[in-house]
Amino acid sequence: MSGAAYGLQNDIDSVEGPQQWPDRWLLLRLMMLEKCETFLRKGLSMEKTPTIFLRDFDGHPKFVTRNPNSVCDWVFAGAGQATRKYDGTCCMFDGTQWFKRREVKQDKQPPHDFVKVHHDQTTGKLMGWVPVRPDDKWHLEAISRGDHLRVGTYELCGPRVQGNPEGFDTHVMIAHADTEILDPPRDFDGLKDWMGNTTYEGIVFHHADGRMAKIKRRDFGF
């Protein structure tokens, strides 16, 4: 078992299951752990992507300050590739099954099939995946339109998703691996000006070693 998956097992073990179904709950926990291992092997763990500037937690936490986030120093050094960030909802295909992103607020019980992959220590939120179900109409509509869908993460966009800021006529799955390559400035003033003149939700920076970082229009107050 990988170290990362071992850490996930501790989180799975901390979730209390129905006492009247101990055997079924044990089986479910084992299935969740196996799924976590699969995600990690395929690079689909959905770790939280850091914002390249520190937030103004003393004033307006929704906005960023001019201070660079040290874990994103590689962005300011010019490393990595910038791509467009779409404004939809994150999904994932592991080769056999579709999942959708799910956040669980602090002190709330995760659903029984929730696969946790990140715990935000600041907000207390859990982030992870739950399977796409038969009643997830817009997900299934987009999936049915996809050709040659491959393992990876996607953005579900369309008329009934997040108010459709991207302006799609139908529901679509956009592969994150296929998003537009950009060449924005990498300093605070340059990025703020660039963001103020685009309709894109934001930018995701991809390092060759797999690290990612992001910045959104609304981080600057747009």
N, C-alpha and C positions, 0 to 999 in steps of 0.2 A: 504494500500500500504506500502511495506517495505521501510525503510530509504534509502537503496541502490537503490531501483527502483525509489524512488522519485528523487534522484540525477541524475539518468539516464534520467528522464523525462525532467530535465532542459537542458540536452544535446540534446535531441530530439527536444525540443521546439526551440533550437537555430539554427536548420537547416532550411533554407528557402526553401519553396516548390513552385511549379509553381503557379503563381498568378491566372492563368486562370482556375485552377482546385482546388479552395479552399476546397470544400466539400470532394473531393477524397483525398486531401492531409491530411485533418484532420482525415479521416478514416485510412489512412496509418499510421499516427503518433500514433493513438490509438492501431493499430495492433502491431506496433513496441514496444510500452510500455508493452502490454500484453505479447509479446514474451520475453521481458526482465524479467518480473515477473516470467515466466515459467522457464527461465534459472536459475534465482536466487534460486527458490524453489528446483531445481534439482542439484544445485551446479555446474552449467555449465557457470559461468559468465566470465571465461577466464581472470581473473585479471593477470596483468603482473607478471611473476615469477622473483623474484630478484636473482641476481648473488651473490654468497656467499662472494666474495672479491670485494672491490671497484675498479672501473676502473681508469686508468691513464689519466684523463681528461687534465692534464697539459702537457702530452707528447704524448702517443699513446692510445687514447680512446678505441681502439679495444681490448687492452690487460688489464689484471687486475694487481693490485699492490699486495703487501703482506698484505695489511691492510684488516682485516675482515669487512664485511658489518654488522653493528650492528643489523639490522633487521633479520639477519640469525644466531644470537648467539646460537640458539637452535641446529643448525647443529654441531657447534664446541663443544657443550656440550654433543654430542653423541646421541641426540634425533632424532627420525624419522628413516625412512627406505630409503635406496638408491636404485634407479632403473636405468636401462639403458635408455638413451635418444636417440631416433631414429632420423635420419636426413631425414625428409620428409616434409610434409606440414600438418598442424593441421586441423582436421575436427571434427564435432560433430553431434551426433544423439540424438534428444530430445524425441524419442519414436514414433514420427510421421513423422518427416522431417529431412533431412540431410542438414548440413550447412558446409561451408568452411571458414577458417580464411581469413580475409581481413584487410590490412593496408591501411590507407589513409594518404598521406603526408600532411604536414602543408599547409594551404591555398588552398587545393584541395577540391572539393565538393564530399561528399560521395554519392554512388549510392542510389537510392530511397528506396531500400529494405535493406539497411545497418542497422544492429543492433549494436550500439556502446556499448562497455563494458569497455573500458579503454582509457584514454588520457595520453600519455607520456609527462609530463611537460618539459622534457629535449629536446626532438626532435620535439615536437609538433604533433607527429603522433597520429592518432586515430586508435584503434584496435577493431575489433569486428567480426561479422559473416554476411555472405550473404548466401542465399539459394543455394544449388547445383542445377544447371540448366541442361536441356537436352543436352547442348553442352559441358558439363564437362565430356568428354569421359572417362578419366582415373579414375575419382572419381566413375562414374557409373559402370565401369568395375570392380573395386575393391569391390564396394557394392554388385554387383551381385554374387560375389564369396563368400561373407561372410555367415557364418552359425550362426544362433542364435545371430545376432547383437543386442546389448542391449543399453540402454541409457548410454551415456558417451562420452568422447573425444577419438579420434583416431589419428593415424599418417598414412597418405597416403604415401606409398613408392612404388617404381617400376621403370621400365626402362625409363619412360618419366617424372620423378619427380626429380628435383634438381640434375640432372646428375646421379641419381641412385647410390649414394655412398654406400648404404647398399647392393647392388649387387643382388636385387631380379630379378627373371626371368619374373614375372608377377606383375600386380598392386594389392596391398593388403592393407587392413585396419587393422592396429595393434592397439588393445585396449590398451590405456595407463595403464589401471588397470591390464593388464596381462604381462607387460614387466618384463624382468629378474631382480631379486633382486641381488644387489651387496653389497660388503663389502669393499669399498675403504678407504684409509686413509682420515683424515679430517683436516690435516694441510697443509699449502701451499706447502712445499717441497715434502711431501709425495704424495699429489694429483698431483703435476706437474710431478713427476716421473711416477706415475701410468698412467696418461693421455698419457705420451709419449710412453707408451708400450701397448696401446690399439688402436683399430680401431673404437671404439665407438665414436659417436659424442659428448657425454657428459654424465652427471649424473643429475638426478632429485632427490632431497630429499623430502620425504613426512612426515610431522608431523601428529600425530594422530588427531590433532584438525583441520586439513584441510590445514594448511599452507604448502607452497612449496618453494623450493629454487633450484638453478641450478648452474652448472659450465660446460663449454664446452672446448674441446681440443683447439679450436682456441683462447680461452681466454688466454692461455699460449703461444700462438704463433706457435702452431703445425699446 
